[in-house]
Amino acid sequence: MAKVVGIRFKPAGKVYDFDAGAFVLAPGDAVIVETEQGLSLATVAAPPRWVEDWPADRPLKKVYRLATPRDFEQREKNAAQERDAFRLCRRFIRELNLPMNLFAVEKAFDGSKITFFFTSEGRVDFRQLLKMLVRELGTRIEMRQVGIRNQTKMCGGMGRCGRELCCATHLEKFDPVSIRMAKEQGLSLNPTKISGQCGRLMCCLVYEYETYKDLKKDLPKVGSWVDTPKGAGKIVRHNPIGGRIAVKIETGAEVEVPADSVQPRQPPERK
């Protein structure tokens, strides 16, 4: 039997399982945990739970100890060194004229490694840059190229809804998003209106997609002809949330009526 606790390293990052040992932990507690990169400062995301048959081929890393004020001081010190490393790397990139956009630097909690995150349209030969950074910083360096959505998740920002970006606050992973989701919800297909800060389709298009599909499955199709209490006409739009449909009747007027008040009919013959 294993006492498993959920640990998160970043505010909207993935939750990882760790061995809680004898520690009494609650969500929000700051802890020092063992990782493949050494000790790291993290936060308890899910309370400990007992698991009877934990797979033997998935050994758990352990919670090393509770975090202390000195650990938070170390984190602030690392943050200052990350800013210095960022400025240094940006200067070297300009000197070497490399086609890359550096946007973040992370230093391992124990100082054993510094990771530089960047985006680029293609592959970048950063071998000379790596040598210059190692010579100046005197520690292990990792250059990591990521996609534009991951950059936005790491940098954060405000969405067009006025709230913080979903990817930077609560999304642990990116779900596939397609233009069909926008069509299903009757949204404008203008790219500037359905794209997020990253330039890709907004993640929130996924949230209500299945609901709209379920609400629309029993509605008559747009373009079909129906008889309404106000006359015959062609369906031009759905209002799935209200269970209503907009119909352009033969007089040219557009009316919105409950979906259960119409009957299908054959389209008029063309003269």
N, C-alpha and C positions, 0 to 999 in steps of 0.2 A: 504493500500500500504506500502511495506517495502523497505528500502534502504539496499540492500544486497551487501556485499563485500567478496571476496575470501581471506581467510587467510591460510598461511602455517607456520607450526612450525619448519619444518626441510627442508633442501635444496631440497630433492627429496620426501618429504612427501606428504600425501594427502591434498587436498585443502578443507577447511571447510568454510561453509557460516556463516557470522556474521552480526549483525546489525551495519551498519556504523554510524548511528545517524546523527549528524550534521557535522561530520568531512569530510574535503576534502582530499581524499586519492588517491594515485597513486601507481602502482606496484613498489615494492622495498622499500616502506616506512616501517619503524619499528614502531610497535604499541604495546601497552599493552592491552590485551584482558581478558575478564572474562571467566574462564573455571570451570568445576566441581571440579578441584583441586586447585582453587584459581586464582590469577592473573598470566599471563604468557607473556613472550616476544615473539612476532611473527613478520612475514613479510607479507605485502600485496602482494598476488599473482595475483589477478584479480581485476580490477577497480570496483567501486561501480556501481550497476545497480538497477533500480526500478522494483520491482515485485508486480503486482497488487493483485493477490490472493495467498498470502503465506499461506500454511496450518496452521490452528489454533493449530493442534496437534504437530507442530514442532516449538516450540518457539525458537527464535534466541538468542544466547548469544551476549553480546554487546562489541564493541570496547570501552575500558575504557578511553584511552587517547593515544596521540602520545608518543613515547619513548623519553627519555631525556639522556644526557650524563651520568647521575647518574645510569640509568638503565643498560647501557653498562658496567659501573664499577661493578655493582652488578653481571652481567653475568660473568665477569672475576673472581670475587671473588668466585662465585659458581663453576666455572671450577677448580680453585685451590683446593677447598674443595672436589670436585669429585675425583681428583687425589689422595688426601690423603685417602679418603674413599675406593678407589679401592685397594690401597696398603694394607690397614688394612684388608679388606675382603679377599684378596688373602692369607694373613698370617693366618687368622682364618681357611680358607678352607684347607690349608696344615696341620694345627694343628689337625683338625678334620678328615682329610683324606677323604674328600667328593669327590665323582666322578662327578665333575662339572667343567665346563670351564667358568670362569667369563671373560667377554670381554668388558663390558661398565657399567658406572655408570652415572645416571642423577639425579641432584638435582632440585627440583621444584624451580621456580623463587623466590617465597616468602619464601623458606627454610622450608616449612611445611612437606616435604617428600623427601626421597632419594630412588631411584629405582635402583636395581642391576639386570643387564641382564646377563643371562648365558645360555649355552647349555649343554645338557647331553643326553646320550643314553637312559636313562630311568628316572623314577621318583626319586627325591632326598628328603630325610628327612632332611630339613635344619632348623628344629625348634631350635636346640641348637645354630646354627650359627646366627639365627635371634635374639635370646636373647643376645648373645655377642655383636652384632652390635648395638642394642638398648641401651645396657648399656654403650657402648663407645661413641656413637654418640649423644645420647639423643634426637632423633627425630623419626618420624614414618618411618618405613622401609618396602619396598615392594621387594620381590624376584620374578623376572619374567623369566620363562623359554621360550625360543623362538627357532625356527627352524634355520637350518644352512643357509638358504637363507636370513632370516631376519638378522642374524649376519653379513653376508657379506654386506648387504645393509647399516647397521649401521656403519660398520668399513671402508667400501670403499676399493679402491685399483685400480690396473691397469689390464685391460683385455689383452688377447693375441693379440688384434688388436692395442695395444699401446695407447688406450684412457682410460679415467676413466670408471669404471664400470657403465653400464647403470642403474642398480638398485640404485646406490648411487648418480646419477646425475639427472635423469628425470623420471624414472619409478615410478608411484604412487602405482601400485599394480602388483602382479605377475600373469601373464597369464599361463595357463597350457601349458607345452612343452612336446612333445612326440618324440620318435625316428623316427616316420613316417615323421616328418617334415624334418629331415636330409636326409632321403631316397628320399623324393620328390624333394629335391634340389640337389641331386647327390653328397652329401658330404661324406667324409670318415666316416665310422661308428666306427672308433677307439675312444673309450671313452675319451682318453687323448686329442683328437683334437676337440671334440664337447662339452666338459664339461667346465664350468666356474670355477672361483676361489672357489666357494662353493662346487664343486664336483658334482653339478647337471647339467643337460643339459643347454646350454647357452640360455639366454632369447632372444638373437637376432635371434635365429632360427625361431622365430615367425614372424619377420618383413616381410620377402619376401615369406613366405609360400603360402599365397593366390595368389600372383602374379605367382609363379611357377605353381600352380595348374591350373590357368587360361590359362597360356601359353602352358601347356602340354596337355590340354584336347583334342585338335584337332590333336596331333601328333600320328603317329602309335606307337604301343607299342614296347618296347624293347623285342627282341626275335622273332619278326615277320619278315617274308620274304618280300622283296620288289624288284622291278625292278628300277634301277637307270640308269642315262645316261652312267655310267661307268661299268655296268654289274649288274647281280642279286646278292643279298646277304642278310645277316641277320643283323637287327638293333642291335647294341651293346651299344649305348649310345645316349642320347639326349643333345642338346645344345639349351635349350628353349629361352634364351635371344637372340641368333642369329637366331632363327627359323630354325636351321639346325639339322641334325641327322648324327651320325657316323654309317657306314655300313661296315661290313666285307664281301667283295665280294668273289665269288667262287674261285678266284685265290689265296686267302689268304691275300690279301692286305686290308688295312682299309682306307676308303675314307669318307670324310665329305661333304655332299651335302645339298642343301636347301630342307626343308621338302616338299615343294609343287612340287618338281621335281621327286618324286618317285611315283610308283604305286604298290599297294599290289599284291602279287602273292602267289601261293601255294608253300609250302616248297618242295624241291626235294624228290623223293621217295628214301628210303634207299635200298641199294642193299644187 
